[in-house]
Amino acid sequence: MTIKKRYEVSGDDFTHAGEASGQVKRTLRQLGYDADAVRRASIAMYEGEINMVIHADGGYAEVEISPAQIDILLADSGPGIPNVEQAMQEGFSTAPEDVRSLGFGAGMGLPNIKKYTDEMRIETELGVGTKVYMTIRPGSKAE
């Protein structure tokens, strides 16, 4: 059985950022996924949600949960990522100072997504938006 869910992510709303990943975490727990897969999926999705809030004025998340894997698509219509290789470096951030003063934007979002997923792919186009595809397989050790 496969479960598909879609969540809207509001832009510039740090109060509600992470609600979608929290709901996915609860769903995975209810379905009996192993704790490590639940943790990795919720961390990776949360990092992506925060990136959408900071950089893209929100977007949406589509999650497909099957016994074999958890597939997550995060999509936005933000400015796009000018240099994906640079953005993947730990500590690199383009977050504005007001966001950093809130404790966000430390430049660990994309590196953490890669760290906690089994597969990650980024499609981005300047002025159009970004899609981040991730896969988490229960029982694997992505880290």
HUKAPE-V898889 format. One record per residue. N is the residue number from 1. SS is DSSP state (h for helix, s for strand, l for the rest). OMEGA is omega in whole degrees, -180 to 180 (none if undefined). NEAR is the number of other ideal C-beta (glycine too) atoms within 12 Angstrom. Layout:
BEGIN
n = [N;N]
ss = [SS;SS]
omega = [OMEGA;OMEGA]
near = [NEAR;NEAR]
END
This chain:
BEGIN
n = [1;2;3;4;5;6;7;8;9;10;11;12;13;14;15;16;17;18;19;20;21;22;23;24;25;26;27;28;29;30;31;32;33;34;35;36;37;38;39;40;41;42;43;44;45;46;47;48;49;50;51;52;53;54;55;56;57;58;59;60;61;62;63;64;65;66;67;68;69;70;71;72;73;74;75;76;77;78;79;80;81;82;83;84;85;86;87;88;89;90;91;92;93;94;95;96;97;98;99;100;101;102;103;104;105;106;107;108;109;110;111;112;113;114;115;116;117;118;119;120;121;122;123;124;125;126;127;128;129;130;131;132;133;134;135;136;137;138;139;140;141;142;143]
ss = [l;l;s;s;s;s;s;s;s;s;l;l;l;l;l;l;l;l;h;h;h;h;h;h;h;h;h;h;h;h;l;l;l;l;h;h;h;h;h;h;h;h;h;h;h;h;h;h;h;h;h;h;h;h;h;l;l;s;s;s;s;s;s;s;s;l;l;l;l;s;s;s;s;s;s;s;l;l;l;l;l;l;l;h;h;h;h;l;l;l;l;l;l;l;l;l;h;h;h;h;l;l;l;l;l;l;l;l;h;h;h;h;h;h;h;h;l;l;s;s;s;s;s;s;s;l;l;l;s;s;s;s;s;s;s;s;l;l;l;l;l;l;l]
omega = [178;177;178;179;177;-179;173;178;-179;179;176;-179;-178;179;-177;178;-179;180;-180;179;176;178;178;178;180;180;-179;177;-180;-180;176;176;-179;-173;-179;178;178;-180;-178;179;-177;178;-178;-179;178;179;179;177;-180;178;179;179;-177;-166;-167;-178;176;-178;178;176;173;-177;176;-176;176;179;-175;-175;177;179;-178;172;172;-176;178;176;-180;-174;-175;-178;-177;-177;-176;-179;178;-179;180;-180;179;177;178;-178;172;-180;178;-175;-179;177;178;180;176;180;179;173;-179;178;180;-176;-178;176;178;176;180;-178;-172;179;175;177;177;178;180;170;-178;177;-178;179;-178;179;-175;172;176;178;178;177;176;179;177;179;178;179;-177;-177;none]
near = [9;14;20;18;25;19;31;23;40;23;24;22;20;24;10;21;32;28;25;36;39;22;27;42;31;18;25;33;19;13;23;13;29;20;15;22;35;28;28;40;45;37;33;44;47;35;37;47;44;42;48;43;37;37;37;34;21;31;32;27;43;27;36;25;34;20;18;18;27;46;31;45;32;46;31;35;22;30;21;23;29;17;15;23;13;16;28;25;17;17;17;21;25;26;26;14;12;13;23;15;12;19;14;28;25;23;25;27;43;39;27;30;40;31;23;36;37;29;22;32;22;30;18;30;18;14;13;16;26;34;30;43;29;40;31;42;25;26;17;20;16;27;17]
END
